[in-house]
């Protein structure tokens, strides 16, 4: 039986997963003893998995994560402030479906970015769109959008994203334009989308950081309402620990040669 025309038709119909599975079935004899219904079920399972993996890959690429991170890789031993029950609840992504926010505060090296990216990765696993951006670059991008007239278009695009991760909030001074842009950005998401915000600055000091009392009230009322708060403390800088472990592995590898 000529199988290539069938494979070509499956690929033309964008049933690439089924095409791969059918090719595997024809190559390996293990499936030949199965009934037609069983082989068809295997083809459909492969197509479903293929599409799920492609969707996951596409969502991760669009998210532009700073680093690859997953909730199952969190190190509870070297961090205080991580509550297993809270992380387990967040892993279900119900907070995203309820349009709530997650605010993560901690010193440099406490693992804020890792946790934020891990939450974003979990959202992608659940088929939800994510965008990761550091606050300074976000404000820089919006300033450029003002200059070329694409500000409203960019705001509308960001407003459609299920989870916006703003990393390193309050790491640099903020001016009038940044305050207004932040209010516009956050206001578009109230009750419809979620945010993850990380900062070295304690949350109770965000009002003073924003500066303008009226705008600060408006911004924080939208961010803090129905938010989950996480305060991280590391026994030692995570980056320092990872660097030391990498150095140790390199020395061991060199000594084994």
C-alpha positions as CSV (number, residue, x, y, z in Angstrom):
1,X,0.0,0.0,0.0
2,X,1.3,3.4,-0.9
3,X,1.2,5.5,2.2
4,X,2.9,8.7,0.9
5,X,-0.3,10.2,-0.7
6,X,-2.1,9.7,2.6
7,X,0.7,11.5,4.5
8,X,0.7,14.3,1.9
9,X,-3.1,14.8,2.4
10,X,-2.8,14.8,6.2
11,X,0.0,17.4,6.1
12,X,-2.0,19.5,3.6
13,X,-4.9,19.4,6.0
14,X,-2.5,20.5,8.8
15,X,-2.9,17.2,10.6
16,X,0.8,17.0,11.0
17,X,0.7,15.0,14.3
18,X,-1.4,12.3,12.7
19,X,0.9,12.2,9.7
20,X,3.9,11.6,12.0
21,X,2.0,9.0,14.0
22,X,0.9,7.2,10.9
23,X,4.4,7.1,9.5
24,X,5.6,5.7,12.8
25,X,2.9,3.0,12.7
26,X,3.9,1.9,9.3
27,X,7.6,1.8,10.2
28,X,7.2,-0.1,13.5
29,X,5.2,-3.3,13.4
30,X,3.9,-3.1,17.0
31,X,0.7,-1.3,15.9
32,X,-0.1,-3.7,13.1
33,X,-1.8,-6.1,15.4
34,X,-4.2,-3.4,16.8
35,X,-7.8,-3.0,15.6
36,X,-8.6,-0.1,13.3
37,X,-10.4,1.8,16.1
38,X,-7.3,1.5,18.4
39,X,-4.9,2.7,15.7
40,X,-7.2,5.6,14.9
41,X,-7.4,6.5,18.6
42,X,-3.5,6.6,18.7
43,X,-3.4,8.8,15.7
44,X,-5.9,11.3,17.3
45,X,-4.0,11.2,20.5
46,X,-0.8,12.1,18.7
47,X,-2.5,14.9,16.8
48,X,-3.9,16.3,20.1
49,X,-0.4,16.2,21.8
50,X,1.3,17.7,18.7
51,X,-1.1,20.7,18.7
52,X,-0.8,21.2,22.5
53,X,3.0,21.2,22.2
54,X,2.9,23.7,19.3
55,X,0.6,26.0,21.2
56,X,2.8,25.8,24.3
57,X,5.9,26.6,22.2
58,X,4.1,29.5,20.6
59,X,2.9,31.0,23.9
60,X,6.3,30.7,25.4
61,X,7.9,32.5,22.5
62,X,5.4,35.3,22.6
63,X,5.9,35.6,26.4
64,X,9.6,36.5,26.0
65,X,10.5,35.1,29.4
66,X,13.7,36.2,31.0
67,X,14.5,32.7,32.0
68,X,13.2,29.2,31.8
69,X,11.4,28.5,35.0
70,X,8.8,26.1,36.4
71,X,7.0,25.9,39.7
72,X,8.1,22.4,40.3
73,X,11.7,23.6,40.3
74,X,11.2,26.1,43.1
75,X,13.7,25.7,45.9
76,X,11.8,26.0,49.2
77,X,14.9,25.1,51.2
78,X,16.9,28.3,50.4
79,X,14.0,30.7,50.4
80,X,11.7,31.9,53.1
81,X,8.3,33.4,52.2
82,X,7.4,30.6,49.8
83,X,4.2,28.9,51.1
84,X,3.7,25.6,49.4
85,X,-0.1,25.8,49.8
86,X,-0.2,29.3,48.3
87,X,2.0,28.2,45.3
88,X,-0.1,25.1,44.8
89,X,-3.2,27.3,44.7
90,X,-1.6,29.7,42.2
91,X,-0.5,26.8,40.1
92,X,-4.1,26.0,39.3
93,X,-4.3,29.4,37.6
94,X,-7.7,30.2,39.0
95,X,-6.3,33.6,40.1
96,X,-5.9,34.4,36.3
97,X,-9.4,33.3,35.5
98,X,-10.6,35.5,38.4
99,X,-8.6,38.5,37.0
100,X,-6.5,38.8,40.1
101,X,-2.8,39.9,40.5
102,X,0.3,38.6,42.2
103,X,2.7,41.0,43.8
104,X,6.2,39.7,44.6
105,X,8.6,41.6,46.8
106,X,12.1,40.7,47.9
107,X,15.7,41.8,47.9
108,X,18.1,41.2,44.9
109,X,18.8,37.5,44.5
110,X,15.8,36.3,46.4
111,X,14.3,34.7,43.2
112,X,11.5,37.2,42.3
113,X,12.1,36.9,38.6
114,X,12.3,33.1,38.7
115,X,9.0,32.9,40.5
116,X,7.3,35.4,38.2
117,X,8.5,33.5,35.1
118,X,7.5,30.2,36.7
119,X,3.9,31.5,37.2
120,X,4.0,32.7,33.6
121,X,5.1,29.4,32.4
122,X,2.3,27.7,34.3
123,X,-0.1,30.0,32.6
124,X,1.2,29.0,29.2
125,X,0.7,25.4,30.2
126,X,-2.9,26.2,30.7
127,X,-3.2,27.8,27.3
128,X,-3.1,31.4,28.5
129,X,-1.2,34.2,26.9
130,X,1.7,35.9,28.8
131,X,4.0,38.8,28.3
132,X,7.2,39.3,30.4
133,X,8.8,42.7,30.5
134,X,11.1,44.6,32.8
135,X,9.6,47.9,34.0
136,X,12.4,50.2,32.6
137,X,12.1,48.6,29.2
138,X,8.3,48.8,29.3
139,X,8.3,52.5,30.0
140,X,11.0,53.0,27.3
141,X,8.9,51.1,24.8
142,X,5.8,53.1,25.6
143,X,7.7,56.4,25.2
144,X,8.8,55.3,21.7
145,X,5.1,54.4,21.0
146,X,4.1,58.0,21.9
147,X,6.8,59.3,19.5
148,X,5.6,57.2,16.5
149,X,1.9,57.4,17.2
150,X,1.4,53.7,18.1
151,X,0.7,54.2,21.8
152,X,-3.0,53.3,21.7
153,X,-2.4,50.4,19.4
154,X,0.3,49.0,21.7
155,X,-1.9,49.5,24.8
156,X,-4.8,47.6,23.0
157,X,-2.4,44.7,22.2
158,X,-1.1,44.4,25.8
159,X,-4.7,44.6,27.1
160,X,-5.5,41.4,25.3
161,X,-2.8,39.4,27.1
162,X,-4.0,37.2,29.9
163,X,-1.0,37.8,32.2
164,X,1.3,40.8,32.1
165,X,4.5,40.3,34.1
166,X,6.2,43.6,35.1
167,X,9.6,42.7,36.6
168,X,11.8,45.1,38.5
169,X,9.1,47.6,39.2
170,X,10.4,50.7,41.1
171,X,14.0,50.0,40.2
172,X,14.4,53.4,38.5
173,X,12.9,56.9,39.0
174,X,9.5,57.5,37.5
175,X,8.3,60.7,35.9
176,X,5.0,62.2,34.9
177,X,4.7,60.3,31.6
178,X,5.6,57.0,33.1
179,X,3.0,57.5,35.9
180,X,0.3,58.3,33.3
181,X,1.3,55.4,31.1
182,X,1.2,53.0,34.0
183,X,-2.3,54.1,35.0
184,X,-3.5,53.6,31.4
185,X,-1.9,50.2,31.3
186,X,-3.3,48.9,34.6
187,X,-6.7,50.5,34.1
188,X,-7.2,48.4,30.9
189,X,-6.7,45.2,32.9
190,X,-8.9,45.9,35.9
191,X,-11.5,43.1,36.1
192,X,-10.5,41.6,32.8
193,X,-6.8,40.5,32.9
194,X,-4.1,39.7,35.5
195,X,-0.7,41.2,36.4
196,X,2.4,39.8,38.1
197,X,4.5,42.6,39.6
198,X,8.0,42.1,41.2
199,X,9.9,44.7,43.1
200,X,12.7,45.2,45.5
201,X,10.8,48.1,47.1
202,X,8.4,47.0,49.8
203,X,4.8,47.3,48.6
204,X,3.9,49.8,51.4
205,X,6.4,52.2,49.8
206,X,5.1,52.1,46.3
207,X,2.8,55.0,47.0
208,X,5.7,57.3,47.8
209,X,7.7,56.0,44.9
210,X,5.0,56.9,42.4
211,X,5.0,60.4,43.8
212,X,1.8,62.0,42.6
213,X,-0.8,61.2,45.4
214,X,-3.8,61.2,43.1
215,X,-2.2,59.0,40.4
216,X,-0.6,56.8,43.1
217,X,-4.0,56.2,44.7
218,X,-5.6,55.3,41.4
219,X,-2.8,53.0,40.3
220,X,-2.4,51.2,43.6
221,X,-6.1,50.8,44.1
222,X,-6.2,48.9,40.8
223,X,-3.0,46.8,41.5
224,X,-3.6,45.9,45.1
225,X,-7.3,45.1,44.9
226,X,-7.8,41.3,45.2
227,X,-4.0,40.6,44.9
228,X,-1.9,37.8,46.2
229,X,1.2,39.0,48.0
230,X,4.5,37.1,48.3
231,X,7.5,38.4,50.3
232,X,10.7,36.4,49.4
233,X,13.8,36.2,51.5
234,X,16.8,34.2,50.5
235,X,19.3,32.8,53.0
236,X,21.9,33.7,50.4
237,X,21.6,35.3,47.0
238,X,20.2,32.7,44.6
239,X,22.4,34.1,41.8
240,X,25.5,33.7,44.0
241,X,24.5,30.2,44.9
242,X,23.9,29.2,41.3
243,X,27.2,30.7,40.2
244,X,29.1,28.8,42.9
245,X,27.3,25.5,41.9
246,X,28.1,26.1,38.3
247,X,31.8,26.8,39.1
248,X,31.9,23.6,41.3
249,X,30.5,21.5,38.4
250,X,33.0,23.0,36.0
251,X,35.9,22.1,38.3
252,X,34.6,18.6,38.8
253,X,34.2,18.1,35.1
254,X,37.7,19.4,34.5
255,X,39.1,17.1,37.2
256,X,37.5,14.1,35.6
257,X,39.2,14.6,32.3
